[in-house]
Amino acid sequence: MTALPDTLTAERALPALLPHTERYGRVLEFLHAEADILDRYEYMKWVGLFGEDVEYRMPVRTTQFLVDGEGFHDFDFFVDDWQTLYTRAKRLETEFAWAETPPSRTRHFVSNLRLGHDEASGELVARINFLITRTRQDLGYQTFTGSRHDRLVPDGDSFKIRRRTILVDQTVITGTNLSIFF
């Protein structure tokens, strides 16, 4: 078991871009638009927000003492690249995604944006907190909370997500599956 990946720990030291700046506002709007796209089941449009070299991962979390690190293992619930995300999204448009037929009703909330700029790579580093609610059929709500660490690269007037690391608060995922996107 290790602490957070070195790249995430290093991101904490990057110079901050403040909330009153244009770039901060553009990134915040990008993240809000992404949440809306997911809640409207526009999965292929969502995949288009990612660069072709994307890494999309969710490390496993455990409970441990603070002196032992933040509780993330060397293995993940999933590590996806662009092709895997595309395949997962495309499958949700078919009747063969049994875990999502009928589809879950989700709401994605993002908050507490902290934004930095990595001058060496030219990437923007966005750290947000998330809350996702999901309900299916007549089942109760399932809730996912945590933080997301994104690496964004400029793409015209918008951005592409180059890397996303999802750090869930839960050590036990009580959802029926992980077929939704974060």
C-alpha angles and dihedrals in degrees: 000000000000140000120255114315111276092246091059093047090050091051090067090069097054118113111265126242107219126235095246093061124102093235092053090051092049092050092047091051090048091054093046091049090050091054090050092049091054093047089052093053093243093145099158090052087050092053087053089065090068129082117239090247094055125146112201113183146161115200120210113254127211134186113255143142116285092241088063094058134260096309106253122142129220088252134066142217084232142347111196133183127199094277092050092049090048091050093047091048094046091049091056088062091062134070089244096078090092094174087060103038104135093024123248118254106234138182119196117201122187125189146152095047113196112187131192137169123232102208093189094060099022089233127136114230114213123187117186139166117235139199118190123184122194133182130175132191108325095330123120126257122290116203131202121188134175144095132293126210113202132183110206130191124197114259111181107294092345140039142256122221108236099176134009125186115187115204109191120201092218121089089192116045104217095183117112090242143340096247094123124086125244 
